[in-house]
Amino acid sequence: MADDHGKLIKDLEGQFRPVLDNSADGVYLWLDETHMICNEKLAKMFGYKNAKEFSRVSPFLDKFVAEKDQEMFSKQYHGHIATLSRPARFRFHGLRKGGQKFLAETDMIPITFQGHAIAYHFVRKVK
């Protein structure tokens, strides 16, 4: 299954490359704890050198969402993405690589790609 997910993520990245390259927001597409892609804007927002470094870090929730918001973030995912029900917009405290927190807002959009549920996120800092 891991090999299937690796191929799926490569296909997904090819399909969404224009959005990843041109979005004003940080963008990531998440399949599971080890298979995700993001744009450079998102990686830098979270304190990583580049998208490749960001995508190697797991588990996702523990590394990128402040502990006090992890349960809410997870409930949003399971209530909207895993069930493919509807998009959700909410705020959370993100964690930069060095541990600093910042307020962020995400649009979490459920999509299917090759029969798999994908979390399609647009993320921006809240000032």
C-alpha positions as CSV (number, residue, x, y, z in Angstrom):
1,M,0.0,0.0,0.0
2,A,2.8,2.4,0.8
3,D,4.1,2.0,-2.8
4,D,0.6,2.7,-4.1
5,H,0.4,5.8,-2.0
6,G,3.8,7.0,-3.3
7,K,2.7,6.7,-6.9
8,L,-0.6,8.3,-6.0
9,I,1.1,11.3,-4.5
10,K,3.4,11.7,-7.6
11,D,0.3,11.6,-9.8
12,L,-1.5,14.1,-7.5
13,E,1.5,16.4,-7.6
14,G,1.5,16.4,-11.4
15,Q,-2.2,17.2,-11.5
16,F,-2.0,20.0,-9.0
17,R,1.4,21.5,-9.9
18,P,-0.2,24.7,-11.3
19,V,-2.0,25.4,-8.0
20,L,1.0,24.6,-5.9
21,D,3.2,26.9,-8.0
22,N,0.7,29.8,-8.3
23,S,-1.4,30.0,-5.2
24,A,-1.2,33.1,-3.0
25,D,-1.7,30.7,0.0
26,G,0.3,27.9,1.4
27,V,-1.2,24.7,-0.1
28,Y,-0.9,21.0,0.8
29,L,-2.5,17.8,-0.2
30,W,-2.5,15.1,2.4
31,L,-3.2,11.4,1.9
32,D,-1.8,10.0,5.1
33,E,0.9,10.5,7.8
34,T,3.7,9.8,5.3
35,H,2.3,10.9,2.0
36,M,1.7,14.5,1.4
37,I,2.9,17.3,-0.9
38,C,2.9,21.1,-0.3
39,N,4.1,24.3,-2.0
40,E,7.1,26.3,-1.0
41,K,4.9,29.0,0.6
42,L,3.5,26.5,3.0
43,A,7.0,25.1,3.9
44,K,8.4,28.5,4.6
45,M,5.3,29.5,6.6
46,F,6.1,26.6,8.9
47,G,9.8,27.3,9.1
48,Y,11.1,24.7,6.7
49,K,13.7,25.3,4.0
50,N,11.6,23.9,1.2
51,A,8.6,21.7,0.4
52,K,10.7,18.5,0.2
53,E,11.9,19.0,3.8
54,F,8.4,19.8,5.0
55,S,6.9,16.7,3.4
56,R,9.3,14.3,5.1
57,V,8.2,15.3,8.6
58,S,5.6,13.2,10.4
59,P,3.4,12.7,12.3
60,F,1.7,15.7,10.8
61,L,-0.6,16.8,13.6
62,D,2.1,16.7,16.3
63,K,4.6,18.7,14.2
64,F,2.4,21.4,12.6
65,V,-0.6,22.0,14.9
66,A,-0.3,23.4,18.5
67,E,-1.3,20.8,21.1
68,K,-4.3,22.8,22.2
69,D,-5.8,22.8,18.7
70,Q,-5.0,19.2,17.7
71,E,-8.3,17.7,18.8
72,M,-10.3,20.3,17.0
73,F,-8.2,20.0,13.8
74,S,-8.6,16.2,13.9
75,K,-12.4,16.5,14.3
76,Q,-12.6,18.9,11.4
77,Y,-10.6,16.4,9.3
78,H,-12.7,13.3,10.3
79,G,-16.0,15.2,10.1
80,H,-15.4,16.7,6.7
81,I,-12.6,15.1,4.8
82,A,-12.7,11.4,5.7
83,T,-16.5,11.5,5.1
84,L,-16.1,13.6,1.9
85,S,-19.0,15.7,3.2
86,R,-18.1,19.3,2.7
87,P,-15.3,21.9,3.0
88,A,-14.5,23.5,6.3
89,R,-12.8,26.8,7.1
90,F,-11.3,27.3,10.6
91,R,-8.5,28.8,12.5
92,F,-5.8,27.0,14.4
93,H,-2.4,27.7,16.0
94,G,0.3,26.4,13.7
95,L,3.8,25.3,14.9
96,R,6.9,26.5,13.1
97,K,9.9,24.1,12.9
98,G,11.5,25.9,15.9
99,G,8.4,25.5,18.0
100,Q,7.0,29.1,17.7
101,K,3.2,29.3,17.4
102,F,1.3,31.4,14.9
103,L,-2.4,31.9,14.1
104,A,-3.4,30.4,10.8
105,E,-6.6,29.9,8.9
106,T,-7.3,26.9,6.6
107,D,-9.8,26.0,4.0
108,M,-9.9,22.2,4.2
109,I,-11.5,20.7,1.1
110,P,-12.3,17.0,0.6
111,I,-11.5,15.7,-2.8
112,T,-11.2,12.2,-4.3
113,F,-8.3,11.3,-6.5
114,Q,-8.0,7.8,-8.0
115,G,-10.5,6.5,-5.5
116,H,-8.8,8.0,-2.4
117,A,-9.9,10.7,0.0
118,I,-7.5,13.6,-0.1
119,A,-7.3,16.6,2.2
120,Y,-6.7,19.7,0.0
121,H,-5.7,22.6,2.2
122,F,-5.2,26.3,1.6
123,V,-3.4,27.9,4.6
124,R,-2.7,31.5,5.4
125,K,-1.3,33.4,8.4
126,V,-3.8,35.5,10.3
127,K,-2.4,38.9,11.2
